[in-house]
């Protein structure tokens, strides 16, 4: 077993240890209340912990299986997220072909380019080629009603749910001196830092949060966010050994990823408010949809990718 | 031979169900009604050929086994593949819509109800191609409710199929589809046909998820 594999195993075991503790805590609280007195908060907590188990196991297996596994995992995550996003956007009969192309051509091609490692292509494919092609396909069917809204919303969905998330597996393509096959660990770092930062931001926001960042949009507070970012920095520091960044670098990268991720969540709160929905779908029990789960990763991934590339590439 | 056909029908049915779930993340929403095995007529809005397979797929297995969609014979007997899928996979009650035919659709429907089957029907009669949420209902639903008053008439709203698989398109779009089942209705004592049909249409359109103002 090589170093990378044993590090992934160690991280997975650590993650599962935390989840086991959270599961036992929930079971204990449930036992103390007794079956006669169910609590909805506790029920939600338990379904969420179950969903986390599923996600942790899936991500660990993908990382262990290597490049192809990671690309396929994120391809399906993109598919689910794009489906949720385009369910809520404006569309007409005239967009049938362009939407079918988005799902069945643009999305798989983007991940194919990532799998091949063609960074000159996957960084421009959606912002340039899909951006120009899909509106043409829609226009050819000759329906001008709300045309700009339709094509703009479709492109936005592709950028967010395909282009942005695909930058997570794209981390495998950055060549870093002395880091070689350990790039899968960068994915673990990004996902752990952003997701835990989010969770702690939520926890502290409920405990000590006072000043809302964007009232009327989301209950997020400056206090919660500050605590979340500090925690993410701490976690980033603890995980510095799996990165090529060094201690200070790892803390800085964790802070940036987590700040951008939290602000991304705010953007998605605005979209949900606009569309009058609470969750994007019901696919992940206790959490809502894939977009609800990934909204912070959407924003953090491309920034994290380009900072890593800029500062640490050979 | 018969056993092989039945086995093949089961496999094809499962494949259709898995495909529908994979493409649309199909989900049932039971509002004011439980998914229990009672005799029911599910009446639904109709915008796409995918409507019937969606309701069929979303029902729990125990309910799916006893449900029979009412469908047009001219469509399902057009070629050998459809003639296998319609009657054998979905176990359709095939009715002939041509007025000159002797064999009346309502007789076949009542016969299926008397065998204990639940039914899926589309009371608009045809696929709705307009911007209106529903077309006016045909009398069939009223006649069923009058003839067999014990059967629950369940409004069933299928969301988004007009985008997923519009008439004339071949490739389905992967968008989320939710099928909402509402509280059952019955024909009341002395209720006129028109009053009942408009009450049924209201019960169905009240299940429609709120759509954003189009502008």
Contacts between the chains, C-beta under 8 A, distances in Angstrom:
chain1	res1	chain2	res2	distance
A	79	B	174	7.2
A	80	B	25	7.5
A	83	B	25	6.7
A	83	B	174	4.9
A	83	B	175	6.2
A	83	B	176	6.1
A	84	B	176	6.4
A	86	B	173	7.8
A	86	B	175	6.1
A	87	B	160	6.7
A	87	B	175	4.6
A	87	B	176	4.4
A	90	B	214	7.7
A	91	B	163	6.1
A	93	B	166	5.5
A	96	B	166	6.5
A	96	B	169	5.4
A	96	B	171	7.7
A	96	B	173	6.8
A	99	B	173	5.3
A	100	B	171	4.8
A	100	B	173	6.0
A	103	B	173	6.7
A	103	B	174	5.5
A	104	B	171	7.3
A	146	B	214	7.3
A	146	B	215	7.9
A	275	B	212	6.1
A	276	B	210	6.6
A	276	B	212	6.6
A	281	B	25	6.3
A	281	B	176	5.5
A	282	B	27	6.0
A	283	B	25	5.8
